[in-house]
Amino acid sequence: MTKRQRSHYQVLGVDPRVTSAEIKKAYRALVKSCHPDLGHNGQTHAQKKEMTEQMMRLNEAYETLMDKVKRSKYDVRMGIRTATLTYVQTSTLQDEDEAREIYLRTVFHPARQSIGKALTAYKKELHDLSLDIYDDQLLAQFEKYVDHLEEALREGSDSLAANPAPRTLDAAARMMRYSIAQAADGLDELRRFLQNFDYDHLSMAENLFRIALDLSRQAYKLIR
């Protein structure tokens, strides 16, 4: 590592002793503030390029530090801790192609399709609500949609967490988890709107859902 290059902990602005939950919180906060597609109008090409590069550094740091094995190896390489013997669960499927096919069919595609369908429905649900945001029936319908979206995100996240991806699909699975994280932040904005009826929450949710869908498309490209 060069003298000028910052460590993953420095990129996220956290101490090397932080928990995974604290890493996740720091990552989400930084993504909101510097994502090149999130409300940064009027920037020059150079500024947008810098923010894109910063997002890449954030994603690399998050990916490494949220994986226990990768974080342990990184800490050893950085001199943060002494090397210890780590046992890693390996797939019982010797045929990588078979492992890929099973993972895509039973985990990746179902999670991605369910979440994508729920996120895509947001525009229609928002349009229906905009007819009268104080109408009890329309509000009840919108709340039902929010609950459905939360269920889709939770099920997708749980499925990805419970089923480690084959080596060749690890990057796609990580990108899908990034997508879910952005969508979860958008869901939080919808919950806040239902508490105070501030339209800014709806706009923020729309931006976050757009980012989540873009990350989902990137995840799909990575399986090819």
Secondary structure, 3 states (H helix, E strand, C coil): CCCCCCCHHHHHCCCCCCCHHHHHHHHHHHHHHHCCCCCCCCCCHHHHHHHHHHHHHHHHHHHHHHCHHHHHHHHHHCCCCCCCCCCCCCCCCCCHHHHHHHHHHHHHHHHHHHHHHHHHCHHHHHHHHHCCCCCHHHHHHHHHHHHHHHHHHHHHHHHHHHCCCCHHHHHHHHHHHHHHHHHHHHHHHHHHHHHHCCHHHHHHHHHHHHHHHHHHHHHHHCCC
